[in-house]
């Protein structure tokens, strides 16, 4: 069985996850909405819908890696060339995440307001990393990319964080959402590339990341002095564990199909989910409960179990029953995902600059939820409009 460049179940799963990511981000801070939709508190032992979305996205990154890399290998690309692609793609995601993280410490005394700075860096990302159509003049592409680089450099020079008494330039606080994705993708994609699609190696890597995450909370490896960065990991293994689980499931599905045992994939998915659910609830009592804020092993295992079952459902309805039309309205979120993710970074500052407010009914409770749903649909629709006009980021 050959890996396909595009798999409907993965695209639709990604679209639903991206839609939910925009929705829960917009819901954050909206008063009067059900608690189960939002992030659970830092000291809360539990899960909200928002706590499941990011793990799902990392899981989908893992699902996609074998298809992307096998597609390049089948087109005759060398491992060294693919390695360069993986590293460059990761560094771009890490850089964008780093820039977004710096917005959180932007100073009111900076030369330009945060709203303008946010718009300018987002536009620079589009200019630099847009997937320009093949028929576009090379000179025009060079001009636009050059303009994007110049704009980005100017915004970096104009950045000012901290306080007037203790100003700072661009600095590290955390990697941002895209940065965490970039680090997880970097390590897991390289492991997959040099594992030669060996399922046992991938399972071993997944278990290793889970053990790293367990150690962070249990302190088994005392000689590492409690370091949060094992073997170059960004964090404590949680993000890589989510991505590695997607790798394993994707390759497991391929293995069962190649050996003409498609029905066994369902048994494997259910068994893995049950094991992870049980392990998650067992370690819950010894490692800080279920907490996204603290990246606890219980959160990692339970969310992975949920992801596996969710992907099984998408695989059944999309790949086998061909029900793609169920999600046609939000499909652009699965094919222009980065574009969809970045569009709110243009909308929010523009909204703040207009001083236009939502009607009262849309600021809280059920009305607030409806507004957030409509906003998520709007962002996905705009991504689809831009995609049809060949405006799409590709990293």
Beta strands, then each sheet from edge to edge (+ up, - down):
strand 1: 161-162
strand 2: 167-168
sheet 1: 1+ 2-
end
